Amino acid sequence: GRYGELPEDELRKVCKELGFSPGGLEDRDAVPALLEQLERLERRSVSDLRNEIRKRGFATTPGMVKKGLVQRLRDILIWERLRVGELRRVCRELGLALQDVEPTRENLLTLLSDATWQLRGIPVWRLSSLILAFGVLDQVDVLESKDAEELAFLCEKRGLPVEDEPDQAVLAERLRTVVVWEHFPLEELRRECEVVGVPMDDLEAQRRDQRRPPGGQSAGIMFRGTSSLEKDEQKELVRRLSELFWQAPPAPSAGELLAEDDPRYPEQVAGFLERLRLAPTAGSEDLKRAYKEMARKLHPDKNIGNEEHVTAEFQGVSEAYEALSEYMRRCGI
């Protein structure tokens, strides 16, 4: 090919324009072949480019035109040939957390791939397979292409709240989150519920009761099919998560709110208001909105690598919500 005949300085110049150095590749002699492969991308169809990206486990964004697909596949092909040290540098430049990642080519490429899924709000590492993940991605692409009226109809069908003046992006995110929950393996969905504080003790008791054979029936025969039980539980957990996130904050309780005649009482209330970033004049509706917004921001899937910290912070937010609910009840706000 023509790149094999280029002088060294010309070859370096072409590589620089594409964002890499020949010396950064694992195999320096592979540079001409790589450049020819990258050049051919411009002649490929949009569907071919998208399929090649998917084959490598990377997500695409909705409405991605050919130029964007070419750029993404070009980056991937270069990353696949970089030395591990150079690949680590790319990850650092993209702001990816490397602390708990063993520095192998496979792990670093997975980290780069996961980042494209995280941008779409799909935690691919929590789904059972890439095939399932791409099915979720296709559903999310369809949702994000719909207008606010269509999304409002879909939300109502699922029993999700719709504001008086619905925002397309808000409704699309709401539905995307539910679609992801619906495709979690059951154990992962249970873990999600545990992290955000969804009560599950009653469901565990039901599982034990429903799997206990009726009198006179062989213990080896299930009263109901396991898959049927699991589908019912999955549906119920998704409903409870939806209720927690968008409909009903946790039931207010007095928590650790001090007595009104305690001299520390005003300072404590001020601290709870500050924790939820509320003004002293805030009312109960402001409190509910603030709680829901903080719950979304502190969700573990939006804070990869920092789950322990945000879980602790979420507990503090929940305590503040409960205490302020009691405070507002006392004051008749």
Secondary structure as GFF3:
##gff-version 3
##sequence-region A 1 333
A	DSSP	three_ten_helix	2	5	.	.	.	ID=ss1
A	DSSP	alpha_helix	8	17	.	.	.	ID=ss2
A	DSSP	three_ten_helix	22	24	.	.	.	ID=ss3
A	DSSP	three_ten_helix	28	30	.	.	.	ID=ss4
A	DSSP	alpha_helix	31	40	.	.	.	ID=ss5
A	DSSP	three_ten_helix	41	43	.	.	.	ID=ss6
A	DSSP	alpha_helix	46	55	.	.	.	ID=ss7
A	DSSP	alpha_helix	66	79	.	.	.	ID=ss8
A	DSSP	alpha_helix	84	93	.	.	.	ID=ss9
A	DSSP	alpha_helix	105	119	.	.	.	ID=ss10
A	DSSP	three_ten_helix	124	126	.	.	.	ID=ss11
A	DSSP	alpha_helix	130	144	.	.	.	ID=ss12
A	DSSP	alpha_helix	148	157	.	.	.	ID=ss13
A	DSSP	alpha_helix	168	183	.	.	.	ID=ss14
A	DSSP	alpha_helix	186	196	.	.	.	ID=ss15
A	DSSP	alpha_helix	201	211	.	.	.	ID=ss16
A	DSSP	alpha_helix	226	242	.	.	.	ID=ss17
A	DSSP	pi_helix	243	247	.	.	.	ID=ss18
A	DSSP	alpha_helix	265	275	.	.	.	ID=ss19
A	DSSP	alpha_helix	284	297	.	.	.	ID=ss20
A	DSSP	three_ten_helix	300	302	.	.	.	ID=ss21
A	DSSP	alpha_helix	307	331	.	.	.	ID=ss22
###
